[in-house]
Amino acid sequence: MSGDKLTYEVYNENSFVVRGDRKKHGEIMKTVKNSRWNPRLRDGAGWTVSKGEETALKRVINISNNEKEVKSRKDQTQYHRAISNEKETVFIFRRIFRRSGKI
């Protein structure tokens, strides 16, 4: 078993074999139609999946393998409040209060 990542290869003329950690990837593999866990496959345990489900299988493998690549919020640029300097902030507040007649 490959462990961390899901991999797939041709098993026979009708199916693929998907290998990876059963506990980690078991729930997401249930979303692929006609996938079955088989502990007695040649070259080790894995899921067998019909060749007709290759597009769904690729999508699930991409989602599962990219799960850990989450963008940090510290690096976020979109919708990030810009840091203004103090003089500019004071100037803006003075303009607002002058219009309201409080200064």
Order of alpha helices (4+ residues) and beta strands (2+ residues): beta-beta-alpha-beta-beta-alpha-alpha
